[in-house]
């Protein structure tokens, strides 16, 4: 296939090495780039695209909708203008890969079949809680399958062990109802995350749909840039729930306050007690999650460096998460020589649980994080948690009682909280125990089961 790539900025730099088709030329709106040579290709003005022969134009820019409108005005049909995510989805062999369960545990499949439509299946929080939802549905007698555009084998294995079939379908976001039914017949759809919007719309009115919203606002911006959005879309045949008020408010900014109800997730209680060493003044902190600007790991590191001025080698910070992106690479390069900061990279679930056992305090400094699983898991382990006011966790804890809350971006306030914890290590043990009480009340599997099954019943009542 012969393609023209529109856009030569950050997305282009991150994605160009994945392109396997023949690049005819590059296009850009920047007057400073037009006429230059990038990667051996001339950058042309969009006005000159008509001079070239191509199959599609791949937009590698954040403002795809604006570029699409621009190109349509130049006489190019929409069907030839592809967002880069769609291009890579169709670049793969379009096939259905099914990871079958071994039927290790018998389930009563006389009840209905639930299909969970998920975003890319990695160890992200939304995927993990989808697995826990699947466990509940299996125990309730449903047959459960999950479908996603991309599946990591290690994650698929965890679902299969639970008895949940996994299906990989690279063009899930662009598929229609009849195609979906051919792949996996189902009676209910649990659309896990806002990015399953196109799947929701294709199934709505035909099968009961529960749409479970998790996302921060930047995901909406990204989605709208690719697909656009209609604020008048009718979802009266869909039950929509959000994991927190932050998630609810983000959705309602696009859809005029149609989402009313919260449905927090639940996770299994591993029931490991906190391990505070009464004879040691050593305090270990952790920040867990892929390094990115939104998670603000640099704020945590800067606060930690200030703490080192007071406590030196008595404190340690574990930074857990993939750092292969530009932000992560910058952070690691900047702070790698600090002996108190240990960059752990991406860890598997067992290794992350080992980190929980090792540390005293877990921090989430995100600018926006609708209901971070890392905070919930830390409460389960009775760890002292510190979260920014940009997290959904801040909605459910009492500051200084069940955990600590600081203003996002306020390094001084984060420093003060950490300093208080270090100097009152024994006294703050009660805060970890109070956090565990919050966990049991809101995030236990029993509480989640009641919320989830009730929501499915609501969805069933909308479609006869």
C-alpha positions as CSV (number, residue, x, y, z in Angstrom):
1,X,0.0,0.0,0.0
2,X,1.2,3.5,-0.9
3,X,0.6,6.1,1.8
4,X,1.1,9.8,2.5
5,X,1.8,10.7,6.1
6,X,0.3,13.9,7.3
7,X,2.2,15.3,10.4
8,X,5.8,15.2,11.2
9,X,5.8,16.0,15.0
10,X,5.9,13.9,18.1
11,X,3.5,11.2,17.0
12,X,5.4,10.8,13.7
13,X,8.6,10.4,15.6
14,X,7.1,7.8,18.0
15,X,5.3,5.8,15.3
16,X,7.4,6.0,12.1
17,X,9.5,3.0,12.7
18,X,6.4,0.8,12.8
19,X,5.3,1.8,9.3
20,X,5.9,-1.1,6.8
21,X,4.1,0.3,3.7
22,X,5.7,2.5,1.0
23,X,5.7,6.2,2.0
24,X,5.1,8.3,-1.0
25,X,5.8,11.6,0.7
26,X,5.2,13.6,3.9
27,X,2.8,16.5,4.4
28,X,2.6,19.2,7.1
29,X,0.9,22.5,7.7
30,X,4.1,24.1,9.2
31,X,5.6,26.6,6.8
32,X,9.0,25.8,8.5
33,X,8.8,22.2,7.5
34,X,7.4,22.5,4.0
35,X,10.1,22.0,1.4
36,X,12.5,20.3,3.9
37,X,13.6,16.7,3.9
38,X,12.7,14.4,6.8
39,X,13.8,10.8,6.8
40,X,14.7,11.0,3.1
41,X,11.2,12.3,2.1
42,X,10.2,15.8,1.0
43,X,7.6,17.5,3.2
44,X,4.9,19.0,1.0
45,X,2.1,21.4,1.5
46,X,-1.4,19.8,1.8
47,X,-2.4,21.9,-1.2
48,X,0.0,19.7,-3.3
49,X,-1.3,16.3,-2.3
50,X,-3.4,16.1,-5.5
51,X,-0.1,15.8,-7.5
52,X,0.7,12.4,-5.9
53,X,-0.7,8.9,-6.3
54,X,-1.6,7.1,-3.1
55,X,-4.0,4.7,-1.4
56,X,-4.6,6.5,1.9
57,X,-3.4,9.5,3.9
58,X,-2.3,8.5,7.4
59,X,-2.8,11.4,9.9
60,X,0.0,11.3,12.5
61,X,-1.1,14.4,14.4
62,X,-3.3,15.2,17.4
63,X,-5.9,17.3,15.6
64,X,-7.1,14.6,13.1
65,X,-10.6,16.0,12.8
66,X,-9.3,19.5,11.8
67,X,-6.9,17.9,9.3
68,X,-9.7,15.7,7.9
69,X,-11.9,18.8,7.4
70,X,-9.0,20.6,5.7
71,X,-8.4,17.7,3.4
72,X,-12.1,17.3,2.6
73,X,-12.2,20.9,1.5
74,X,-9.3,20.1,-0.8
75,X,-11.5,17.5,-2.5
76,X,-10.1,14.4,-0.7
77,X,-12.8,11.9,0.4
78,X,-13.0,10.9,4.1
79,X,-12.6,7.2,3.3
80,X,-9.0,7.9,2.2
81,X,-8.1,9.8,5.4
82,X,-7.1,7.5,8.3
83,X,-6.0,8.2,11.8
84,X,-2.7,6.5,12.6
85,X,-4.3,4.1,15.2
86,X,-6.7,2.8,12.5
87,X,-3.9,2.5,10.1
88,X,-1.9,0.3,12.4
89,X,-5.0,-1.7,13.4
90,X,-5.6,-2.6,9.7
91,X,-1.8,-3.1,9.0
92,X,-1.9,-6.3,11.0
93,X,-3.3,-9.5,9.7
94,X,-7.0,-9.0,10.5
95,X,-7.8,-12.2,12.2
96,X,-9.6,-13.4,15.3
97,X,-7.3,-15.0,17.9
98,X,-9.1,-16.9,20.6
99,X,-7.4,-18.0,23.8
100,X,-9.7,-20.8,25.0
101,X,-10.2,-21.7,28.6
102,X,-9.2,-25.2,29.7
103,X,-12.6,-25.7,31.4
104,X,-10.8,-26.3,34.6
105,X,-13.8,-25.2,36.6
106,X,-17.3,-26.1,35.8
107,X,-19.8,-23.3,35.3
108,X,-23.5,-23.4,35.0
109,X,-23.9,-21.9,31.5
110,X,-27.7,-22.1,31.5
111,X,-27.7,-18.4,32.3
112,X,-26.6,-15.7,29.8
113,X,-23.4,-15.0,28.1
114,X,-21.5,-11.8,28.8
115,X,-19.0,-10.3,26.4
116,X,-16.6,-7.7,27.9
117,X,-15.3,-5.3,25.3
118,X,-12.0,-4.0,26.6
119,X,-9.3,-1.6,25.6
120,X,-5.8,-3.1,24.9
121,X,-5.2,-5.9,27.4
122,X,-2.1,-5.1,29.4
123,X,-1.7,-4.8,33.2
124,X,-3.5,-1.4,33.3
125,X,-6.0,-0.9,36.1
126,X,-9.1,-0.9,33.9
127,X,-8.1,-4.3,32.4
128,X,-7.5,-5.8,35.9
129,X,-10.8,-4.7,37.2
130,X,-12.5,-6.1,34.1
131,X,-11.0,-9.4,35.1
132,X,-12.4,-9.1,38.6
133,X,-15.8,-8.3,37.0
134,X,-15.5,-11.4,34.9
135,X,-14.8,-13.5,38.1
136,X,-18.0,-12.2,39.7
137,X,-20.0,-12.9,36.6
138,X,-18.6,-16.4,36.3
139,X,-19.5,-17.1,40.0
140,X,-23.0,-15.8,39.2
141,X,-23.4,-18.5,36.5
142,X,-22.7,-16.5,33.4
143,X,-20.4,-17.5,30.6
144,X,-17.8,-14.8,30.1
145,X,-15.6,-13.8,27.2
146,X,-13.5,-10.7,26.8
147,X,-12.5,-9.1,23.4
148,X,-9.8,-6.5,22.9
149,X,-7.9,-5.0,20.0
150,X,-4.6,-6.2,21.4
151,X,-3.8,-8.8,24.0
152,X,-0.6,-9.4,26.0
153,X,-0.1,-13.2,26.4
154,X,0.7,-12.9,30.1
155,X,-2.5,-11.0,30.7
156,X,-4.5,-13.5,28.6
157,X,-3.2,-16.3,30.7
158,X,-4.5,-14.7,33.9
159,X,-8.0,-14.4,32.4
160,X,-7.9,-18.0,31.1
161,X,-6.9,-19.3,34.5
162,X,-10.1,-17.7,35.9
163,X,-12.2,-19.4,33.2
164,X,-12.6,-16.3,31.0
165,X,-12.2,-16.8,27.2
166,X,-10.0,-14.1,25.6
167,X,-10.4,-12.9,22.0
168,X,-8.0,-10.6,20.2
169,X,-9.4,-8.6,17.3
170,X,-7.3,-5.8,16.1
171,X,-10.1,-3.8,14.4
172,X,-12.5,-4.0,17.4
173,X,-13.0,-0.2,17.5
174,X,-14.1,-0.2,13.9
175,X,-16.3,-3.3,13.8
176,X,-20.0,-3.6,13.4
177,X,-22.6,-5.5,15.3
178,X,-23.0,-8.4,12.8
179,X,-19.2,-8.9,12.7
180,X,-19.1,-8.9,16.5
181,X,-21.9,-11.5,16.8
182,X,-20.1,-13.7,14.2
183,X,-16.9,-13.6,16.3
184,X,-18.6,-14.3,19.7
185,X,-22.3,-14.8,20.3
186,X,-23.4,-13.0,23.5
187,X,-26.5,-11.9,25.4
188,X,-25.0,-8.9,27.3
189,X,-22.3,-6.4,26.5
190,X,-20.1,-4.9,29.2
191,X,-18.2,-2.2,27.5
192,X,-15.2,-1.5,29.7
193,X,-14.0,2.1,29.1
194,X,-15.1,5.0,27.1
195,X,-13.0,4.0,24.1
196,X,-15.4,1.2,23.4
197,X,-17.9,3.9,22.3
198,X,-18.2,2.6,18.7
199,X,-18.9,-0.9,20.0
200,X,-21.6,0.4,22.4
201,X,-23.3,2.3,19.5
202,X,-23.3,-0.8,17.3
203,X,-24.8,-3.0,19.9
204,X,-27.2,-0.5,21.6
205,X,-30.9,-1.5,21.2
206,X,-30.0,-5.0,20.0
207,X,-28.5,-6.4,23.3
208,X,-28.4,-5.1,26.8
209,X,-25.4,-2.9,27.2
210,X,-23.6,-1.7,30.4
211,X,-21.0,1.0,29.6
212,X,-18.5,1.4,32.4
213,X,-16.5,4.6,32.3
214,X,-12.9,4.9,33.7
215,X,-11.1,7.5,31.7
216,X,-9.3,10.8,32.5
217,X,-10.1,13.8,30.3
218,X,-7.0,13.3,28.0
219,X,-8.5,10.1,26.6
220,X,-11.6,12.0,25.5
221,X,-9.4,14.5,23.7
222,X,-7.6,11.7,21.9
223,X,-10.8,9.9,21.0
224,X,-12.5,13.0,19.7
225,X,-9.4,13.9,17.6
226,X,-9.8,10.5,15.9
227,X,-13.5,9.9,15.7
228,X,-15.2,13.2,16.4
229,X,-18.1,13.2,18.8
230,X,-21.9,13.8,18.6
231,X,-23.3,15.4,21.8
232,X,-26.8,14.5,20.6
233,X,-26.2,10.8,20.5
234,X,-29.1,8.9,22.1
235,X,-28.0,6.3,24.7
236,X,-31.4,5.7,26.2
237,X,-31.0,1.9,25.7
238,X,-27.6,1.9,27.5
239,X,-26.9,1.8,31.2
240,X,-23.9,4.0,31.9
241,X,-21.9,3.9,35.1
242,X,-18.6,5.6,36.1
243,X,-16.0,4.4,38.6
244,X,-15.8,7.8,40.3
245,X,-17.1,11.4,40.1
246,X,-14.0,12.4,38.1
247,X,-14.8,9.8,35.5
248,X,-18.5,10.8,35.5
249,X,-17.7,14.5,35.1
250,X,-15.4,13.9,32.2
251,X,-18.0,11.9,30.4
252,X,-20.7,14.5,31.1
253,X,-18.6,17.2,29.6
254,X,-19.2,15.5,26.2
255,X,-22.7,14.2,26.8
256,X,-24.7,16.8,28.6
257,X,-25.0,15.2,32.1
258,X,-26.5,11.9,31.0
259,X,-24.3,9.9,33.3
260,X,-25.7,10.0,36.8
261,X,-24.4,7.0,38.8
262,X,-21.1,5.8,40.2
263,X,-20.0,2.1,40.2
264,X,-16.6,1.7,41.8
265,X,-14.8,-1.5,41.1
266,X,-13.8,-4.1,43.6
267,X,-10.7,-6.3,43.9
268,X,-9.9,-9.5,45.7
269,X,-8.6,-9.1,49.3
270,X,-5.2,-10.8,49.4
271,X,-5.2,-10.0,53.2
272,X,-1.5,-9.3,53.8
273,X,-0.8,-7.4,56.9
274,X,1.5,-4.4,57.0
275,X,5.1,-5.0,58.1
276,X,6.4,-2.0,60.0
277,X,9.8,-2.7,61.6
278,X,9.5,-1.1,65.0
279,X,13.3,-1.2,65.5
280,X,14.0,0.7,62.3
281,X,13.6,4.3,61.3
282,X,14.0,3.4,57.7
283,X,11.0,4.5,55.6
284,X,10.4,3.3,52.0
285,X,8.1,5.0,49.5
286,X,6.8,3.8,46.2
287,X,5.2,5.4,43.2
288,X,3.7,2.8,40.8
289,X,2.6,3.2,37.2
290,X,4.0,3.8,33.8
291,X,6.0,7.0,33.7
292,X,4.1,9.9,32.1
293,X,3.4,13.5,32.6
294,X,-0.1,12.9,33.9
295,X,1.2,10.6,36.7
296,X,3.7,13.3,37.7
297,X,6.4,11.0,39.0
298,X,8.9,13.9,38.8
299,X,6.9,15.7,41.5
300,X,7.4,12.7,43.8
301,X,11.1,12.5,43.1
302,X,11.6,16.2,43.7
303,X,9.7,16.0,47.1
304,X,11.9,12.9,47.9
305,X,15.1,14.8,47.1
306,X,14.1,17.5,49.6
307,X,13.5,14.8,52.2
308,X,16.9,13.5,51.6
309,X,18.3,16.7,52.9
310,X,16.8,15.8,56.3
311,X,16.9,12.0,56.4
312,X,19.7,11.0,53.9
313,X,20.0,7.2,53.6
314,X,17.1,6.5,56.0
315,X,14.6,6.8,53.1
316,X,14.2,5.1,49.8
317,X,11.9,5.7,46.8
318,X,10.9,2.9,44.4
319,X,9.7,4.2,41.0
320,X,7.9,1.3,39.4
321,X,6.7,1.4,35.8
322,X,7.7,1.4,32.1
323,X,9.9,4.4,31.2
324,X,10.5,3.8,27.5
325,X,8.7,6.9,26.4
326,X,10.2,10.4,26.1
327,X,9.0,11.5,29.5
328,X,10.2,8.4,31.2
329,X,13.6,8.5,29.5
330,X,14.1,12.1,30.5
331,X,13.2,11.3,34.2
332,X,15.5,8.3,34.4
333,X,18.4,10.2,32.8
334,X,17.9,13.2,35.1
335,X,17.7,11.2,38.4
336,X,19.5,7.9,37.8
337,X,22.6,8.9,39.8
338,X,20.5,9.5,43.0
339,X,21.2,6.4,45.2
340,X,18.0,6.8,47.1
341,X,15.8,6.6,44.0
342,X,15.5,3.2,42.5
343,X,13.9,2.9,39.0
344,X,12.4,-0.6,38.8
345,X,11.0,-0.5,35.3
346,X,7.9,-2.5,34.3
347,X,7.2,-5.3,36.7
348,X,4.8,-8.2,36.6
349,X,2.0,-8.5,39.1
350,X,3.9,-10.7,41.5
351,X,6.8,-8.3,41.5
352,X,4.5,-5.4,42.1
353,X,3.0,-7.2,45.1
354,X,6.5,-7.8,46.4
355,X,7.0,-4.0,46.2
356,X,3.8,-3.5,48.3
357,X,5.2,-5.8,50.9
358,X,8.5,-4.0,51.0
359,X,7.4,-0.4,51.3
360,X,5.6,1.7,54.0
361,X,4.0,4.4,51.9
362,X,2.5,4.4,48.3
363,X,2.1,7.7,46.5
364,X,-0.1,8.7,43.5
365,X,0.6,12.2,42.3
366,X,-1.5,12.1,39.2
367,X,-2.9,15.3,37.8
368,X,-6.0,13.2,37.0
369,X,-6.6,9.6,37.8
370,X,-10.2,8.5,38.0
371,X,-9.8,5.7,40.5
372,X,-6.2,4.4,40.6
373,X,-6.0,0.7,41.3
374,X,-2.6,1.2,42.9
375,X,-4.2,3.2,45.7
376,X,-6.9,0.6,46.2
377,X,-4.3,-2.2,46.3
378,X,-2.2,-0.2,48.8
379,X,-5.2,0.2,51.1
380,X,-5.8,-3.5,50.8
381,X,-2.3,-4.1,52.1
382,X,-2.8,-1.5,54.9
383,X,-0.1,0.8,53.5
384,X,-0.3,4.5,54.2
385,X,-1.4,6.1,51.0
386,X,-0.8,9.7,49.7
387,X,-2.9,10.7,46.7
388,X,-3.4,14.0,44.9
389,X,-6.7,15.7,44.8
390,X,-6.8,14.8,41.1
391,X,-7.6,11.2,42.0
392,X,-10.9,9.4,42.6
393,X,-9.4,8.0,45.7
394,X,-9.5,11.4,47.2
395,X,-13.3,11.2,47.0
396,X,-13.5,8.2,49.3
397,X,-10.9,8.8,52.0
398,X,-10.7,11.4,54.9
399,X,-7.5,13.4,54.8
400,X,-5.2,12.5,57.7
401,X,-7.6,9.7,58.8
402,X,-7.7,7.0,56.1
403,X,-4.8,8.4,54.0
404,X,-3.4,11.7,52.9
405,X,-4.5,14.1,50.2
406,X,-2.3,16.9,48.7
407,X,-3.0,19.5,46.0
408,X,-1.8,18.1,42.7
409,X,1.5,19.7,41.6
410,X,2.2,21.1,45.1
411,X,5.6,19.5,45.8
412,X,5.9,21.4,49.1
413,X,2.6,20.0,50.5
414,X,3.7,16.5,49.4
415,X,7.0,17.0,51.1
416,X,5.3,18.1,54.3
417,X,3.1,15.0,54.4
418,X,6.0,12.6,53.8
419,X,8.0,14.4,56.5
420,X,5.1,14.0,58.9
421,X,4.9,10.3,58.1
422,X,8.6,9.7,58.6
423,X,8.6,11.5,62.0
424,X,5.5,9.7,63.2
425,X,6.0,6.3,61.7
426,X,4.4,4.4,64.6
427,X,1.5,6.8,64.9
428,X,0.5,6.6,61.3
429,X,0.0,2.8,61.4
430,X,-3.6,3.5,62.3
431,X,-4.1,5.4,59.1
432,X,-3.1,2.2,57.1
433,X,-5.6,0.3,59.2
434,X,-8.3,2.9,58.5
435,X,-7.5,2.7,54.8
436,X,-8.2,-1.1,55.0
437,X,-11.6,-0.3,56.5
438,X,-12.4,1.9,53.5
439,X,-11.2,-0.9,51.2
440,X,-13.6,-3.4,52.8
441,X,-16.5,-1.0,52.7
442,X,-16.2,0.1,49.1
443,X,-13.8,-2.1,47.2
444,X,-14.5,-5.6,48.4
445,X,-15.6,-8.2,45.9
446,X,-18.9,-8.6,47.7
447,X,-19.7,-4.9,47.4
448,X,-18.7,-4.9,43.8
449,X,-20.8,-8.0,43.1
450,X,-23.9,-6.3,44.3
451,X,-23.3,-3.2,42.2
452,X,-22.4,-5.1,39.1
453,X,-25.3,-7.6,39.0
454,X,-27.7,-4.8,39.8
455,X,-26.4,-2.8,36.9
456,X,-26.7,-5.8,34.5
457,X,-30.3,-6.2,35.6
458,X,-31.0,-2.5,34.8
459,X,-29.5,-3.0,31.3
460,X,-31.7,-6.1,30.8
461,X,-34.8,-4.1,31.5
462,X,-34.0,-1.7,28.7
463,X,-33.9,-4.3,26.0
464,X,-36.8,-6.7,25.6
